[in-house]
Amino acid sequence: MTKKDYILKMLELIKDIFPPAQDLKVLVEGDVVSDGMIDTLVTMLKEVRESITVEAQKAKLDKSIEFMTQLKAAEASEHIKDEQKLKELEDMFKNI
């Protein structure tokens, strides 16, 4: 699954407590998911969480926020690994 797929699934799961999720799904489907988009979604979820009084709904949003943060961190880690592999490849060709 791609980062976009994960975000779309998460939005589907919280649409009952976060009505804008349906509209956000349309935007995410038609756009490239960037770190900036993830940051914006996390900020929105945190703001919505503050206005919710039902603990189960807060927990659901907490899980969503945690998931988005982990998704961003995983991508950053993957980017570092890609950079390292590219450097190794360049070094191999320098030695030839």
Residue pairs with C-beta under 8 A, 6 or more apart in sequence:
1 9
2 33
3 33
3 71
3 75
4 28
4 29
4 32
4 33
6 67
6 71
7 28
7 33
7 38
7 41
7 68
7 71
8 25
8 28
8 29
10 64
10 67
10 68
11 18
11 21
11 22
11 24
11 25
11 28
12 21
12 25
13 60
13 64
14 21
14 45
14 60
14 61
14 64
15 21
15 22
15 25
17 48
17 52
17 54
17 57
17 60
17 61
18 45
18 48
18 61
20 44
24 41
28 37
31 37
35 72
35 75
38 68
38 71
38 72
39 72
41 68
42 65
42 68
42 69
45 61
45 64
45 65
45 68
46 65
48 61
49 58
49 61
49 62
49 65
52 58
52 61
